């Protein structure tokens, strides 16, 4: 029997499958924890068992990259199942899994290559066909995600998957300038990206706080601009090869003419005001900017771009271009005189002049220029690509003028949003939804961005994973794949899978809690940590008594806890059932068990908080958790006892909960306060609190 499932699965179809599964071989089928969801899955019957004789063979082209990918695939499969396997793919056409590639991709991936694949699995073997190496590599990742334990051993369900990406540019931008990330962290990120079918790593290499690539032409860039934390050119070549092996392009960004103080530390003459300059440690938009009026600036940039164009093989070269406030230009009489004599009316026009000079340099070195929204001006050639941090409106505006674009607005992972908020952002929604089909073609995809004000090598992975996987799915899967519950279920599977692949978002949480506690028993601290989240957007700046800098240690509870509390989300879902009148005795028992644990936690945690300076700040939060939980238990008593609480109790509890919901203590949010408020309101027969009031702000400001 074959069942065709095109995602998303309507509820009725799901019910049908569940019904059929009780009377068919599908009963043995595990659920498919695939992410991103393939375009089309046809379930078959039976399964392919993975045992010690599992092997990979080839019938088509088998270039070195494909063979390396097949070797890595076998290593992953062996680790995943703990079955020792011969991890060398065979030379010939025999294999449990046979790969048939029509023609090898070039060693370095290119925008727009065919990335489709088809995977057929039957109880007797599997076949992976793809027009290119890249497609086959994606199919191998899908296969790994399909391996599940079954009563007969590890197995992949019989099925046919036909898959290809919705967008050709599926990127992740990492800010390694504000805070440096070691090569090892970037490599494990690339492993995670490969698993999720991302195909572009964009590195924001320079900003006011650091210049991170070795330049041989201008060595003072890294010598004076990096505190010794930079990538050598050998590091870069190694990283590019590692990425290319995984089908991932590497785009360098050197932000100019603003966000460039780190350049001026070594080369003050580039700036629009005399130095000396030092690496900037604070965030925000700073005044220094390159001097666009001096020929020496362009001579420098020509030599610089020449060197970097040789180092980075990608056709695209990102010049930043965001957030220039023009203050140094306004204060410099020579620049003002230049503007006057060249009929340049304002700072935006001066930046446009700079961009068009820079674009000529970039194209002279055979690269295509990318920049943030600000570089869009009608006189720029249509070869440039606009990366939008401002939203679909500016993306649509660019497309209407014939420019290609990428969406990053809505994908800023550093804003600490829950995965669903990123998931719901589509490059072709909002103003972009009204574009003509030709204009829509100009929207190449998007990039999730991780700006690193509060990102260290320790919490780097937890700021990325698993939420970036939601963006990966948005950029790969069909536009109508939107089932949030399904996404969260699969995100949970990805959380573990990404850790298997060497990422440390789960393990680093434990280690950071251990450091905070200074002792082995982190139990009560974890109970609290599991139900709090860092404050959202840029609130952390607003709440700080002294502003953080790039040298501030990131060792507090706010740095350790994941951006999205899984426990908090699950608790809110359970309370939702209560509010909807669908609670069962078992559900009430589960809610009570959580609340009872939280109510008792403060007295268990307080001794620990007293002996760790770093933990003192969370004492009020811990108290609030227990107080809220006590209220929640009372509300459940009222609800299950069929009795309304006295009005005075309701008023008092709602006011206490309001306080507990406010961001403030330790720059954390107590995620269970709002669901407990819902319990109190339900117990008192009040309407649920307005969703709008609680909706998290999506406002953002500049970097
Ligand atoms: C940006 O957020 N300024 C690119």
Boltz pocket constraint, residues with backbone or C-beta under 6 A from the ligand:
constraints:
  - pocket:
      binder: B
      contacts: [[A, 322], [A, 323], [A, 372], [A, 389], [A, 701], [A, 702], [A, 703]]
      max_distance: 6.0
